[in-house]
Structure formats: structure tokens, C-alpha cells
Amino acid sequence: MRKEYAWVPGFRYQEARAQVLQSFLDRPQFYHGDAAVALLGVQARINLAAALSRLAQ
């Protein structure tokens, strides 16, 4: 993902990427349909939180 935005300064990329990831985390759910929510929702939140943590380092 970062390669696509190599032209964006690092500090700005991290800031904007964190905002996008946080906006996903703020959603009540990511998927439509009970099965998708049950199977994928928890792991998606874990993945997003980990990505945010890496950006903060």
C-alpha cells in the first residue's frame, strides 16, 4: 500500500492512513450478513487495530 503513495511524505501518509483505518474501526460492522459478521468481524477489528499500532511506531 505504501508504494502506491510513495509520493506522499511519511508523516502525512501515516496521519491520513490512521484516519482511514480508524474510520473503519468506528463502524458498527464491516460486513453485511450474519455469517460474514460472525466469521470475519472480530479478525477484521484485530487486523485494523494492529495496522494502527504499526503506524503509531
CHARMM-style PDB file with segment names, atoms N, HN, CA, C and O in Angstrom:
ATOM      1  N   MET     1       0.831  -1.193   0.000  1.00  0.00      PROA
ATOM      2  CA  MET     1       0.000   0.000   0.000  1.00  0.00      PROA
ATOM      3  C   MET     1       0.873   1.254   0.000  1.00  0.00      PROA
ATOM      4  O   MET     1       0.582   2.218  -0.708  1.00  0.00      PROA
ATOM      5  N   ARG     2       1.908   1.238   0.769  1.00  0.00      PROA
ATOM      6  HN  ARG     2       2.145   0.455   1.343  1.00  0.00      PROA
ATOM      7  CA  ARG     2       2.743   2.436   0.870  1.00  0.00      PROA
ATOM      8  C   ARG     2       3.400   2.777  -0.460  1.00  0.00      PROA
ATOM      9  O   ARG     2       3.597   3.951  -0.772  1.00  0.00      PROA
ATOM     10  N   LYS     3       3.739   1.760  -1.246  1.00  0.00      PROA
ATOM     11  HN  LYS     3       3.579   0.806  -0.993  1.00  0.00      PROA
ATOM     12  CA  LYS     3       4.370   2.013  -2.542  1.00  0.00      PROA
ATOM     13  C   LYS     3       3.471   2.847  -3.442  1.00  0.00      PROA
ATOM     14  O   LYS     3       3.952   3.675  -4.216  1.00  0.00      PROA
ATOM     15  N   GLU     4       2.171   2.629  -3.340  1.00  0.00      PROA
ATOM     16  HN  GLU     4       1.780   1.956  -2.712  1.00  0.00      PROA
ATOM     17  CA  GLU     4       1.226   3.394  -4.156  1.00  0.00      PROA
ATOM     18  C   GLU     4       1.244   4.873  -3.799  1.00  0.00      PROA
ATOM     19  O   GLU     4       0.924   5.724  -4.630  1.00  0.00      PROA
ATOM     20  N   TYR     5       1.611   5.169  -2.588  1.00  0.00      PROA
ATOM     21  HN  TYR     5       1.871   4.478  -1.914  1.00  0.00      PROA
ATOM     22  CA  TYR     5       1.600   6.549  -2.105  1.00  0.00      PROA
ATOM     23  C   TYR     5       3.004   7.025  -1.750  1.00  0.00      PROA
ATOM     24  O   TYR     5       3.172   7.846  -0.849  1.00  0.00      PROA
ATOM     25  N   ALA     6       4.000   6.521  -2.444  1.00  0.00      PROA
ATOM     26  HN  ALA     6       3.864   5.853  -3.176  1.00  0.00      PROA
ATOM     27  CA  ALA     6       5.394   6.885  -2.166  1.00  0.00      PROA
ATOM     28  C   ALA     6       5.633   8.380  -2.303  1.00  0.00      PROA
ATOM     29  O   ALA     6       6.551   8.922  -1.688  1.00  0.00      PROA
ATOM     30  N   TRP     7       4.825   9.040  -3.094  1.00  0.00      PROA
ATOM     31  HN  TRP     7       4.079   8.599  -3.594  1.00  0.00      PROA
ATOM     32  CA  TRP     7       4.970  10.481  -3.316  1.00  0.00      PROA
ATOM     33  C   TRP     7       4.472  11.307  -2.133  1.00  0.00      PROA
ATOM     34  O   TRP     7       4.740  12.507  -2.061  1.00  0.00      PROA
ATOM     35  N   VAL     8       3.748  10.677  -1.201  1.00  0.00      PROA
ATOM     36  HN  VAL     8       3.531   9.703  -1.259  1.00  0.00      PROA
ATOM     37  CA  VAL     8       3.217  11.379  -0.023  1.00  0.00      PROA
ATOM     38  C   VAL     8       4.272  11.304   1.079  1.00  0.00      PROA
ATOM     39  O   VAL     8       4.797  10.227   1.359  1.00  0.00      PROA
ATOM     40  N   PRO     9       4.589  12.444   1.708  1.00  0.00      PROA
ATOM     41  CA  PRO     9       5.559  12.420   2.812  1.00  0.00      PROA
ATOM     42  C   PRO     9       5.123  11.437   3.904  1.00  0.00      PROA
ATOM     43  O   PRO     9       3.932  11.285   4.177  1.00  0.00      PROA
ATOM     44  N   GLY    10       6.102  10.776   4.521  1.00  0.00      PROA
ATOM     45  HN  GLY    10       7.069  10.899   4.299  1.00  0.00      PROA
ATOM     46  CA  GLY    10       5.820   9.746   5.514  1.00  0.00      PROA
ATOM     47  C   GLY    10       4.893  10.172   6.631  1.00  0.00      PROA
ATOM     48  O   GLY    10       3.955   9.448   6.965  1.00  0.00      PROA
ATOM     49  N   PHE    11       5.139  11.338   7.216  1.00  0.00      PROA
ATOM     50  HN  PHE    11       5.901  11.926   6.945  1.00  0.00      PROA
ATOM     51  CA  PHE    11       4.301  11.782   8.337  1.00  0.00      PROA
ATOM     52  C   PHE    11       2.864  11.993   7.893  1.00  0.00      PROA
ATOM     53  O   PHE    11       1.926  11.699   8.634  1.00  0.00      PROA
ATOM     54  N   ARG    12       2.695  12.510   6.672  1.00  0.00      PROA
ATOM     55  HN  ARG    12       3.457  12.749   6.070  1.00  0.00      PROA
ATOM     56  CA  ARG    12       1.343  12.769   6.166  1.00  0.00      PROA
ATOM     57  C   ARG    12       0.631  11.465   5.834  1.00  0.00      PROA
ATOM     58  O   ARG    12      -0.561  11.312   6.101  1.00  0.00      PROA
ATOM     59  N   TYR    13       1.365  10.534   5.253  1.00  0.00      PROA
ATOM     60  HN  TYR    13       2.333  10.658   5.036  1.00  0.00      PROA
ATOM     61  CA  TYR    13       0.799   9.219   4.933  1.00  0.00      PROA
ATOM     62  C   TYR    13       0.307   8.544   6.210  1.00  0.00      PROA
ATOM     63  O   TYR    13      -0.822   8.057   6.263  1.00  0.00      PROA
ATOM     64  N   GLN    14       1.153   8.516   7.235  1.00  0.00      PROA
ATOM     65  HN  GLN    14       2.071   8.912   7.192  1.00  0.00      PROA
ATOM     66  CA  GLN    14       0.778   7.865   8.483  1.00  0.00      PROA
ATOM     67  C   GLN    14      -0.464   8.497   9.096  1.00  0.00      PROA
ATOM     68  O   GLN    14      -1.353   7.800   9.584  1.00  0.00      PROA
ATOM     69  N   GLU    15      -0.511   9.792   9.064  1.00  0.00      PROA
ATOM     70  HN  GLU    15       0.212  10.358   8.668  1.00  0.00      PROA
ATOM     71  CA  GLU    15      -1.649  10.531   9.620  1.00  0.00      PROA
ATOM     72  C   GLU    15      -2.939  10.187   8.877  1.00  0.00      PROA
ATOM     73  O   GLU    15      -3.951   9.851   9.493  1.00  0.00      PROA
ATOM     74  N   ALA    16      -2.889  10.273   7.558  1.00  0.00      PROA
ATOM     75  HN  ALA    16      -2.067  10.546   7.059  1.00  0.00      PROA
ATOM     76  CA  ALA    16      -4.083  10.027   6.746  1.00  0.00      PROA
ATOM     77  C   ALA    16      -4.494   8.559   6.797  1.00  0.00      PROA
ATOM     78  O   ALA    16      -5.683   8.250   6.883  1.00  0.00      PROA
ATOM     79  N   ARG    17      -3.524   7.658   6.745  1.00  0.00      PROA
ATOM     80  HN  ARG    17      -2.559   7.908   6.675  1.00  0.00      PROA
ATOM     81  CA  ARG    17      -3.826   6.226   6.802  1.00  0.00      PROA
ATOM     82  C   ARG    17      -4.456   5.873   8.140  1.00  0.00      PROA
ATOM     83  O   ARG    17      -5.399   5.084   8.191  1.00  0.00      PROA
ATOM     84  N   ALA    18      -3.949   6.443   9.217  1.00  0.00      PROA
ATOM     85  HN  ALA    18      -3.182   7.084   9.175  1.00  0.00      PROA
ATOM     86  CA  ALA    18      -4.528   6.189  10.539  1.00  0.00      PROA
ATOM     87  C   ALA    18      -5.977   6.674  10.598  1.00  0.00      PROA
ATOM     88  O   ALA    18      -6.823   6.016  11.203  1.00  0.00      PROA
ATOM     89  N   GLN    19      -6.265   7.800   9.985  1.00  0.00      PROA
ATOM     90  HN  GLN    19      -5.578   8.334   9.494  1.00  0.00      PROA
ATOM     91  CA  GLN    19      -7.640   8.308   9.965  1.00  0.00      PROA
ATOM     92  C   GLN    19      -8.568   7.352   9.220  1.00  0.00      PROA
ATOM     93  O   GLN    19      -9.690   7.098   9.657  1.00  0.00      PROA
ATOM     94  N   VAL    20      -8.098   6.833   8.108  1.00  0.00      PROA
ATOM     95  HN  VAL    20      -7.186   7.039   7.753  1.00  0.00      PROA
ATOM     96  CA  VAL    20      -8.914   5.895   7.326  1.00  0.00      PROA
ATOM     97  C   VAL    20      -9.162   4.615   8.120  1.00  0.00      PROA
ATOM     98  O   VAL    20     -10.295   4.144   8.221  1.00  0.00      PROA
ATOM     99  N   LEU    21      -8.098   4.064   8.676  1.00  0.00      PROA
ATOM    100  HN  LEU    21      -7.178   4.446   8.594  1.00  0.00      PROA
ATOM    101  CA  LEU    21      -8.253   2.828   9.446  1.00  0.00      PROA
ATOM    102  C   LEU    21      -9.164   3.034  10.651  1.00  0.00      PROA
ATOM    103  O   LEU    21      -9.989   2.174  10.962  1.00  0.00      PROA
ATOM    104  N   GLN    22      -9.018   4.166  11.327  1.00  0.00      PROA
ATOM    105  HN  GLN    22      -8.348   4.864  11.075  1.00  0.00      PROA
ATOM    106  CA  GLN    22      -9.871   4.456  12.484  1.00  0.00      PROA
ATOM    107  C   GLN    22     -11.327   4.587  12.061  1.00  0.00      PROA
ATOM    108  O   GLN    22     -12.224   4.153  12.784  1.00  0.00      PROA
ATOM    109  N   SER    23     -11.568   5.179  10.903  1.00  0.00      PROA
ATOM    110  HN  SER    23     -10.840   5.531  10.316  1.00  0.00      PROA
ATOM    111  CA  SER    23     -12.953   5.310  10.427  1.00  0.00      PROA
ATOM    112  C   SER    23     -13.580   3.934  10.199  1.00  0.00      PROA
ATOM    113  O   SER    23     -14.776   3.749  10.422  1.00  0.00      PROA
ATOM    114  N   PHE    24     -12.762   2.960   9.752  1.00  0.00      PROA
ATOM    115  HN  PHE    24     -11.790   3.110   9.571  1.00  0.00      PROA
ATOM    116  CA  PHE    24     -13.278   1.598   9.613  1.00  0.00      PROA
ATOM    117  C   PHE    24     -13.588   1.006  10.982  1.00  0.00      PROA
ATOM    118  O   PHE    24     -14.632   0.382  11.172  1.00  0.00      PROA
ATOM    119  N   LEU    25     -12.680   1.201  11.933  1.00  0.00      PROA
ATOM    120  HN  LEU    25     -11.832   1.707  11.778  1.00  0.00      PROA
ATOM    121  CA  LEU    25     -12.902   0.664  13.282  1.00  0.00      PROA
ATOM    122  C   LEU    25     -14.128   1.272  13.952  1.00  0.00      PROA
ATOM    123  O   LEU    25     -14.776   0.622  14.773  1.00  0.00      PROA
ATOM    124  N   ASP    26     -14.442   2.496  13.611  1.00  0.00      PROA
ATOM    125  HN  ASP    26     -13.916   3.024  12.945  1.00  0.00      PROA
ATOM    126  CA  ASP    26     -15.589   3.176  14.222  1.00  0.00      PROA
ATOM    127  C   ASP    26     -16.929   2.659  13.707  1.00  0.00      PROA
ATOM    128  O   ASP    26     -17.971   2.948  14.295  1.00  0.00      PROA
ATOM    129  N   ARG    27     -16.910   1.914  12.636  1.00  0.00      PROA
ATOM    130  HN  ARG    27     -16.063   1.679  12.159  1.00  0.00      PROA
ATOM    131  CA  ARG    27     -18.156   1.369  12.091  1.00  0.00      PROA
ATOM    132  C   ARG    27     -18.682   0.268  13.009  1.00  0.00      PROA
ATOM    133  O   ARG    27     -17.900  -0.487  13.586  1.00  0.00      PROA
ATOM    134  N   PRO    28     -20.004   0.177  13.145  1.00  0.00      PROA
ATOM    135  CA  PRO    28     -20.560  -0.883  13.995  1.00  0.00      PROA
ATOM    136  C   PRO    28     -20.279  -2.280  13.446  1.00  0.00      PROA
ATOM    137  O   PRO    28     -20.097  -3.224  14.215  1.00  0.00      PROA
ATOM    138  N   GLN    29     -20.243  -2.415  12.121  1.00  0.00      PROA
ATOM    139  HN  GLN    29     -20.391  -1.648  11.496  1.00  0.00      PROA
ATOM    140  CA  GLN    29     -19.858  -3.677  11.498  1.00  0.00      PROA
ATOM    141  C   GLN    29     -19.309  -3.413  10.111  1.00  0.00      PROA
ATOM    142  O   GLN    29     -19.605  -2.388   9.496  1.00  0.00      PROA
ATOM    143  N   PHE    30     -18.508  -4.344   9.626  1.00  0.00      PROA
ATOM    144  HN  PHE    30     -18.268  -5.176  10.126  1.00  0.00      PROA
ATOM    145  CA  PHE    30     -17.847  -4.186   8.327  1.00  0.00      PROA
ATOM    146  C   PHE    30     -18.558  -4.919   7.216  1.00  0.00      PROA
ATOM    147  O   PHE    30     -18.460  -4.535   6.050  1.00  0.00      PROA
ATOM    148  N   TYR    31     -19.269  -5.964   7.562  1.00  0.00      PROA
ATOM    149  HN  TYR    31     -19.349  -6.276   8.509  1.00  0.00      PROA
ATOM    150  CA  TYR    31     -19.844  -6.867   6.582  1.00  0.00      PROA
ATOM    151  C   TYR    31     -21.353  -6.881   6.698  1.00  0.00      PROA
ATOM    152  O   TYR    31     -21.920  -6.550   7.738  1.00  0.00      PROA
ATOM    153  N   HSD    32     -21.989  -7.272   5.609  1.00  0.00      PROA
ATOM    154  HN  HSD    32     -21.527  -7.542   4.763  1.00  0.00      PROA
ATOM    155  CA  HSD    32     -23.439  -7.459   5.597  1.00  0.00      PROA
ATOM    156  C   HSD    32     -23.702  -8.955   5.638  1.00  0.00      PROA
ATOM    157  O   HSD    32     -23.047  -9.735   4.947  1.00  0.00      PROA
ATOM    158  N   GLY    33     -24.630  -9.325   6.422  1.00  0.00      PROA
ATOM    159  HN  GLY    33     -25.163  -8.691   6.983  1.00  0.00      PROA
ATOM    160  CA  GLY    33     -24.955 -10.745   6.553  1.00  0.00      PROA
ATOM    161  C   GLY    33     -24.380 -11.297   7.842  1.00  0.00      PROA
ATOM    162  O   GLY    33     -23.216 -11.072   8.173  1.00  0.00      PROA
ATOM    163  N   ASP    34     -25.206 -12.013   8.551  1.00  0.00      PROA
ATOM    164  HN  ASP    34     -26.151 -12.196   8.283  1.00  0.00      PROA
ATOM    165  CA  ASP    34     -24.819 -12.529   9.868  1.00  0.00      PROA
ATOM    166  C   ASP    34     -23.618 -13.456   9.810  1.00  0.00      PROA
ATOM    167  O   ASP    34     -22.752 -13.409  10.684  1.00  0.00      PROA
ATOM    168  N   ALA    35     -23.560 -14.302   8.781  1.00  0.00      PROA
ATOM    169  HN  ALA    35     -24.264 -14.340   8.072  1.00  0.00      PROA
ATOM    170  CA  ALA    35     -22.451 -15.260   8.695  1.00  0.00      PROA
ATOM    171  C   ALA    35     -21.121 -14.532   8.522  1.00  0.00      PROA
ATOM    172  O   ALA    35     -20.139 -14.870   9.183  1.00  0.00      PROA
ATOM    173  N   ALA    36     -21.082 -13.546   7.647  1.00  0.00      PROA
ATOM    174  HN  ALA    36     -21.879 -13.271   7.110  1.00  0.00      PROA
ATOM    175  CA  ALA    36     -19.842 -12.791   7.414  1.00  0.00      PROA
ATOM    176  C   ALA    36     -19.441 -12.026   8.669  1.00  0.00      PROA
ATOM    177  O   ALA    36     -18.266 -11.992   9.033  1.00  0.00      PROA
ATOM    178  N   VAL    37     -20.405 -11.422   9.318  1.00  0.00      PROA
ATOM    179  HN  VAL    37     -21.360 -11.449   9.022  1.00  0.00      PROA
ATOM    180  CA  VAL    37     -20.112 -10.683  10.552  1.00  0.00      PROA
ATOM    181  C   VAL    37     -19.524 -11.627  11.595  1.00  0.00      PROA
ATOM    182  O   VAL    37     -18.525 -11.305  12.239  1.00  0.00      PROA
ATOM    183  N   ALA    38     -20.141 -12.779  11.757  1.00  0.00      PROA
ATOM    184  HN  ALA    38     -20.953 -13.040  11.233  1.00  0.00      PROA
ATOM    185  CA  ALA    38     -19.682 -13.738  12.770  1.00  0.00      PROA
ATOM    186  C   ALA    38     -18.306 -14.307  12.430  1.00  0.00      PROA
ATOM    187  O   ALA    38     -17.466 -14.467  13.316  1.00  0.00      PROA
ATOM    188  N   LEU    39     -18.073 -14.609  11.173  1.00  0.00      PROA
ATOM    189  HN  LEU    39     -18.755 -14.480  10.453  1.00  0.00      PROA
ATOM    190  CA  LEU    39     -16.812 -15.253  10.789  1.00  0.00      PROA
ATOM    191  C   LEU    39     -15.648 -14.284  10.643  1.00  0.00      PROA
ATOM    192  O   LEU    39     -14.507 -14.638  10.938  1.00  0.00      PROA
ATOM    193  N   LEU    40     -15.925 -13.072  10.192  1.00  0.00      PROA
ATOM    194  HN  LEU    40     -16.852 -12.785   9.952  1.00  0.00      PROA
ATOM    195  CA  LEU    40     -14.841 -12.174   9.806  1.00  0.00      PROA
ATOM    196  C   LEU    40     -14.715 -10.907  10.647  1.00  0.00      PROA
ATOM    197  O   LEU    40     -13.651 -10.290  10.674  1.00  0.00      PROA
ATOM    198  N   GLY    41     -15.768 -10.519  11.320  1.00  0.00      PROA
ATOM    199  HN  GLY    41     -16.633 -11.021  11.298  1.00  0.00      PROA
ATOM    200  CA  GLY    41     -15.785  -9.237  12.024  1.00  0.00      PROA
ATOM    201  C   GLY    41     -14.721  -9.079  13.094  1.00  0.00      PROA
ATOM    202  O   GLY    41     -14.047  -8.050  13.146  1.00  0.00      PROA
ATOM    203  N   VAL    42     -14.561 -10.071  13.941  1.00  0.00      PROA
ATOM    204  HN  VAL    42     -15.109 -10.906  13.898  1.00  0.00      PROA
ATOM    205  CA  VAL    42     -13.587  -9.971  15.039  1.00  0.00      PROA
ATOM    206  C   VAL    42     -12.167  -9.888  14.480  1.00  0.00      PROA
ATOM    207  O   VAL    42     -11.375  -9.051  14.912  1.00  0.00      PROA
ATOM    208  N   GLN    43     -11.848 -10.752  13.524  1.00  0.00      PROA
ATOM    209  HN  GLN    43     -12.491 -11.432  13.172  1.00  0.00      PROA
ATOM    210  CA  GLN    43     -10.494 -10.748  12.960  1.00  0.00      PROA
ATOM    211  C   GLN    43     -10.221  -9.438  12.221  1.00  0.00      PROA
ATOM    212  O   GLN    43      -9.101  -8.928  12.265  1.00  0.00      PROA
ATOM    213  N   ALA    44     -11.205  -8.901  11.560  1.00  0.00      PROA
ATOM    214  HN  ALA    44     -12.115  -9.315  11.524  1.00  0.00      PROA
ATOM    215  CA  ALA    44     -11.024  -7.623  10.868  1.00  0.00      PROA
ATOM    216  C   ALA    44     -10.666  -6.525  11.860  1.00  0.00      PROA
ATOM    217  O   ALA    44      -9.788  -5.706  11.589  1.00  0.00      PROA
ATOM    218  N   ARG    45     -11.333  -6.502  12.995  1.00  0.00      PROA
ATOM    219  HN  ARG    45     -12.046  -7.168  13.215  1.00  0.00      PROA
ATOM    220  CA  ARG    45     -11.022  -5.489  14.015  1.00  0.00      PROA
ATOM    221  C   ARG    45      -9.609  -5.676  14.569  1.00  0.00      PROA
ATOM    222  O   ARG    45      -8.894  -4.703  14.810  1.00  0.00      PROA
ATOM    223  N   ILE    46      -9.216  -6.931  14.766  1.00  0.00      PROA
ATOM    224  HN  ILE    46      -9.796  -7.721  14.571  1.00  0.00      PROA
ATOM    225  CA  ILE    46      -7.862  -7.215  15.244  1.00  0.00      PROA
ATOM    226  C   ILE    46      -6.838  -6.722  14.225  1.00  0.00      PROA
ATOM    227  O   ILE    46      -5.852  -6.082  14.590  1.00  0.00      PROA
ATOM    228  N   ASN    47      -7.074  -7.018  12.958  1.00  0.00      PROA
ATOM    229  HN  ASN    47      -7.876  -7.537  12.662  1.00  0.00      PROA
ATOM    230  CA  ASN    47      -6.152  -6.599  11.896  1.00  0.00      PROA
ATOM    231  C   ASN    47      -6.047  -5.080  11.801  1.00  0.00      PROA
ATOM    232  O   ASN    47      -4.949  -4.542  11.664  1.00  0.00      PROA
ATOM    233  N   LEU    48      -7.174  -4.389  11.872  1.00  0.00      PROA
ATOM    234  HN  LEU    48      -8.067  -4.826  11.984  1.00  0.00      PROA
ATOM    235  CA  LEU    48      -7.162  -2.931  11.801  1.00  0.00      PROA
ATOM    236  C   LEU    48      -6.435  -2.331  12.996  1.00  0.00      PROA
ATOM    237  O   LEU    48      -5.648  -1.398  12.837  1.00  0.00      PROA
ATOM    238  N   ALA    49      -6.690  -2.854  14.187  1.00  0.00      PROA
ATOM    239  HN  ALA    49      -7.329  -3.612  14.316  1.00  0.00      PROA
ATOM    240  CA  ALA    49      -6.011  -2.344  15.381  1.00  0.00      PROA
ATOM    241  C   ALA    49      -4.505  -2.566  15.273  1.00  0.00      PROA
ATOM    242  O   ALA    49      -3.725  -1.701  15.672  1.00  0.00      PROA
ATOM    243  N   ALA    50      -4.088  -3.706  14.741  1.00  0.00      PROA
ATOM    244  HN  ALA    50      -4.722  -4.409  14.417  1.00  0.00      PROA
ATOM    245  CA  ALA    50      -2.651  -3.982  14.575  1.00  0.00      PROA
ATOM    246  C   ALA    50      -2.041  -3.026  13.568  1.00  0.00      PROA
ATOM    247  O   ALA    50      -0.933  -2.533  13.777  1.00  0.00      PROA
ATOM    248  N   ALA    51      -2.739  -2.760  12.491  1.00  0.00      PROA
ATOM    249  HN  ALA    51      -3.639  -3.160  12.322  1.00  0.00      PROA
ATOM    250  CA  ALA    51      -2.224  -1.821  11.485  1.00  0.00      PROA
ATOM    251  C   ALA    51      -2.090  -0.416  12.067  1.00  0.00      PROA
ATOM    252  O   ALA    51      -1.116   0.283  11.788  1.00  0.00      PROA
ATOM    253  N   LEU    52      -3.055  -0.007  12.867  1.00  0.00      PROA
ATOM    254  HN  LEU    52      -3.846  -0.574  13.094  1.00  0.00      PROA
ATOM    255  CA  LEU    52      -2.975   1.305  13.528  1.00  0.00      PROA
ATOM    256  C   LEU    52      -1.785   1.353  14.480  1.00  0.00      PROA
ATOM    257  O   LEU    52      -1.079   2.359  14.556  1.00  0.00      PROA
ATOM    258  N   SER    53      -1.576   0.278  15.189  1.00  0.00      PROA
ATOM    259  HN  SER    53      -2.149  -0.539  15.126  1.00  0.00      PROA
ATOM    260  CA  SER    53      -0.445   0.222  16.118  1.00  0.00      PROA
ATOM    261  C   SER    53       0.883   0.333  15.379  1.00  0.00      PROA
ATOM    262  O   SER    53       1.785   1.035  15.834  1.00  0.00      PROA
ATOM    263  N   ARG    54       1.012  -0.340  14.263  1.00  0.00      PROA
ATOM    264  HN  ARG    54       0.278  -0.910  13.892  1.00  0.00      PROA
ATOM    265  CA  ARG    54       2.247  -0.259  13.476  1.00  0.00      PROA
ATOM    266  C   ARG    54       2.477   1.164  12.962  1.00  0.00      PROA
ATOM    267  O   ARG    54       3.614   1.635  12.930  1.00  0.00      PROA
ATOM    268  N   LEU    55       1.427   1.833  12.568  1.00  0.00      PROA
ATOM    269  HN  LEU    55       0.503   1.450  12.594  1.00  0.00      PROA
ATOM    270  CA  LEU    55       1.556   3.217  12.092  1.00  0.00      PROA
ATOM    271  C   LEU    55       2.027   4.147  13.194  1.00  0.00      PROA
ATOM    272  O   LEU    55       2.738   5.118  12.933  1.00  0.00      PROA
ATOM    273  N   ALA    56       1.635   3.856  14.415  1.00  0.00      PROA
ATOM    274  HN  ALA    56       1.057   3.068  14.627  1.00  0.00      PROA
ATOM    275  CA  ALA    56       1.985   4.714  15.541  1.00  0.00      PROA
ATOM    276  C   ALA    56       3.454   4.562  15.967  1.00  0.00      PROA
ATOM    277  O   ALA    56       3.973   5.398  16.706  1.00  0.00      PROA
ATOM    278  N   GLN    57       4.109   3.518  15.512  1.00  0.00      PROA
ATOM    279  HN  GLN    57       3.688   2.838  14.911  1.00  0.00      PROA
ATOM    280  CA  GLN    57       5.515   3.273  15.920  1.00  0.00      PROA
ATOM    281  C   GLN    57       6.476   4.099  15.133  1.00  0.00      PROA
ATOM    282  OT1 GLN    57       7.685   4.013  15.350  1.00  0.00      PROA
TER     283      GLN     57
END
